Amino acid sequence: MGERTFPELLPGTLYMLILRTLRAGPLHGYAIAKRVKEASQEGLVIEDGSLYPALNRMLVKGWLDAEWGISENHRKARFYRLTPEGRKQLDHEAESFDRLVRAIQLVMRTA
Amino acid sequence: MRLLKETLRRLNYLGRRSRFDDDLDTEVAFHIETRADELESTGLSRTHARAQARREFGSPARVAEETRSAWQFRWLEDLAADLRYAARSFRRNPAFAATAIACLALGIGANTTIFSIATEVLFSQPSVRDAGSLVHIRLAGSSHVPMEAYRFVRDANLFAGFAGQNENMEVNWRRGDGADRLFAIRVTGNFFGVTGIPLAMGRAIQPGDSDVAVVNYGFWQSRLAADSNVIGRALFLDGHPFTVVGVLPRDHRTLAGFGFTPDLYLPVSKDTERVAFFARLPEGMTRQIAAARLQSVSQQLDRIHPNEGYAQQVEVSAVAGLGRLESSEVQAVAAFFAMLMVVVGLVLLMACANVASLLLARASSRSHELAIRLSIGASRGRIVRQLFADSLLLSVAGTAAGLALNVALTRVLSGIRLPVPIPVQFLIEPDWRLLSYAIAVALASSLAAGLIPAIKGTRAGISAALKHGEHQVSRSRWTASNILVAGQLAVSIVLLCAAFLFLRNLVAASTMNPGFDVDHTIWAYMRLAPEAYPNREKTRPLIDAAVERLGTLPGVEAAAIARVVPLNDAMHFQIQVSTDLAARPVIVRFNLNYVGVDYFKTMQIPIVTGRGFTPADRMGAPQVAILNQNMARQLFGKQDPVGHTIRFPTGKGSNASSGKPIRIAGVARNSKYFTLGEENVAALYQPYAQWDGSIVNLHFLIRATGSPQPLIPAVNAALNRLDPTAAIETKTMQQGLAFTLVPSRVGAAILGAMGVLGLALASIGLYGVLLYSVSRRIREIGLRMALGATPAEILRMVLRQSTSLAATGIGIGLALSIFAVRPLAAFLTPEVRTNDVANFVVVGAVLAVVALIATVAPALRAVRVDPVVALREE
């Protein structure tokens, strides 16, 4: 495998991205990573090594629920689903992220 | 809330860890397979696709580890690992662990036992429903108020409930040929309803009840043979049959507190009785509001009974908790316990110091290991935590053993019936207060014992420890363990000084001369049934007959009646007294007693001038009195008072000279009246025959020509023949006054035990440090011997260390003691001076001797070092 060309994830945005991809409905871990990659047109990549610890930390916090199901390729897979708390957390994080981005953009354009 | 849910989820994880690991494996495998599927669809072979997918995923082990850590209580698992490690190393060195745990167990056992006693005595909850809303009420500043006032306040309906009790009652229980005196609490019919006191069996006393009784558990067990059919059984009390309707539970605690445990509860029988008030405050009513409302009700009461002054002093106080500490008697007890808590705190501190020295010794022999761990990257915090795990494990084990000691000790203490004149029985049992205190003690002692070793153990430089620095020749200097031992010795000096003072106090109290004869005197208490003896016309013939019969018994020299028995009870007065010599009356504080004709002969109190009482000093004859020397001096100065007269005021606020003149017949030598510790107390005696009052509690004093004990059956029989319904209790004065020594005995026993414990801990500490320092210097000693040092020189070397430690400790300890024991004077008789030099000399000498004994074994070990073996080692 060649050198990584993807930009690093902004710190603290991993939870937000995972929460966002789960808003449409439950997904398994692999699908979450793939969705993020596709949606960002390969601009963002969640490293496999950090995906599962992050998912589990979110389970502990109560933002996600997990249950076993059958994947589209007919294998046993663990599906993650947003909890009401997770939805609240997503709104909260998205809003503060928007504010941050706007602020940065303002500085970059005008200062 | 959020945190709680998180914790619950984590705990849930703990319960199914292996399942979790399997799930995670499946999940990771699924991830890799799915990626492989995808790669395969782009044209890779299955094998290549899989390999590629694995490479992309990275180390599944690391992912699993990180994922798991999301769920774990990191610190908890670390702690568990540290404790396991500590336990393993203690198992390898059981002598070390046993010594440390034993020291802590003694310290914590002593500490928690005093704590248990203190909480039981000071803070025990009476067995009532919702003690927080129940209050004790005083009107006119007096504890007990007549029933008419009770009914008036009750009918004012201020409270959610209003009840009365009189806990100072006695009744005669007729059994066979005689009668026993029982202690009873008389209560209003609504008392049990208002207080919500639970019963073990049967029912409570109810409004309208008259001849029913609720008996105490102990009384039911010991005096009614734990009869299971006791409900409905009749007891003949003061000549009336009472039906037992209920039995109290074993852990019943009365509202009076302090372990006061009477035999039964009875309904208030007569309107002349007085009761203490207890009220149930309605929701939202504070004690202040209650006091204000009571104030106005008692003003109305004062309009009906203008002489009582009910509204003058209205007090509303709590029946439990800190509110009880407001009264001054309780404060004295609380001060004593506070002193004890300081003492046992010091003992525990010494135990912790012992454990700290042990851990220090272990840490320095482990310094090599610790240095390696530091050098391969363990953080200092991690090592400190490991060392704290050692002391935590020890203190938890020590606390467990200490609590076992506590339970055993308090069980013994609960069984002891104190030789006091009222029924007192403490029920000390482990409870949540003890448990939380023990947890606090365990944590505090693990910190106290672990702090210094942890700092020392990690401070030593890595390179120094790795270079086998411990084998360098060391000069004795003020290392941490030396400071600990010197500190221990100093503290034990303070403890010993306190213990010694209390021992001297006991000796002083037991050899103190009360001013009357105790060895040949018998004290017979006779309680008459009140219904049969309503007034003095009924009681006086019986008293005369009793004195007559007792005085003529073989082996009896003299007998007399007394209103109160000295050192048991007293009647204190503080009023204006005028004499026929002085123009102005003086206020005198004195003890009054009404005594029979032969009282002074019976008690062997010499009449210094004038005469004693005679049968001619009867009702109707001119009033006479005998003063003690103190009172004679206060009233008449250097003049002989015999033949002069004194007068008392007749009532509240009236003139001092309004009373009838009382002629002074004689002066009796000073003696003790209420406490052994009192000094220069004035006393006045008047003839029992001239007292116009009458009570059913008769105290006869009898002087035996020989040993008093064999006369007791004859005394009992003589009194019993006069009235078989009377309760009679006869004992020698020696036995009767044993309780006056109870405070000194308790003080001496507790402080003495603590002093000895402290001394033992300090000597163990000194012994341990000396032995350890010798064992560390074996090579040095061997070298010195090889170079020609004589055993005497080696001995001197060890002795030098021991004496410098002991001297420093004793010096600091004595200096501290001079100030530390000063407040103890409040608990000691005036004869025992806290600044007596002899105390300090004796205590210093005791400690020096013990220190020398503790040096023997280490010194012998040093002398016996074989240079050949010592130098070849390693």
Interface residues (C-beta under 8 A of the other chain):
Chain A: M1 H28 G29 Y30 E47 D48 G49 S50 Y52 P53 L55 N56 R57 L59 V60 K61 G62 S71 N73 R75 K76 A77 R78
Chain B: R2 K5 E6 R9 R10 D23 L24 T26 E27 V28 F30 H31 E33 T34 R35 D37 Q52 R55 E56 F57 G58 S59 R62 V63 E66 T67 S69 A70 W71
